[in-house]
């Protein structure tokens, strides 16, 4: 049976807590209370947003992002967090999260930079840029 795949913005404590087990695979140093505190503060002060890719009724991937403006890049979307549940990796869900976010901003002049250009994990940038053609 094929499960419905869809993405949904998470915008309240209940939804953020539902995403915690997946996000905790990336941010293992955070407990639930610290996780919620940081999301609330980042959402209020920095415009942080979180979305989840669902496989049926289960969260398969989570992306956290926020708009930024710098003299170097102009307006862009900064991807702060991107993780796919360890049991659901290699299905293209990370790429799907990027694709849906790009579609959602189609009518804006915002660029899309998943990582800073001087990111020390250069192999990840090369992988992302080759696989998804996302980096300038």
C-alpha positions, 0 to 999 in steps of 0.5 A: 500500500502506498502511503500519501506523502505531503509536507506541512508547516508546523506552527505550534507546540503540539506539532513541534513536539510531534517532530521532536523524535525526528529532529532529535536524531540530528540535534541529540543534545536537546531535550524536549524542553530545550528544543521547544524553548529554542523554537519559540524564541527563534520563531519569535525573534528570527522568523524561524519556521519548521515543516515536516514531510509526512509519510502517511500519518508519520513524520519522515523528515523535518526542515527548519529554515528562516529568511535572512538578509546579508550584504553578501547574499542579499535575501535568502532562505537559511536552512538551519535543520534538515533531517530524515528519520533514520528508518526512512532515509535514501527515499529522496525526502530531503530533496523533496523538502527543498523542492517544496520550499522552493515552490512555496517562494516562487513569487519572491526574489529570495535566493535559496542557500542551504548552507553558507558558502564557506561551510566546512563540510565541503563534501556535503555542499558538493553532494547537494549541488550536484544532486539537486543543483541548489548552490550557485 
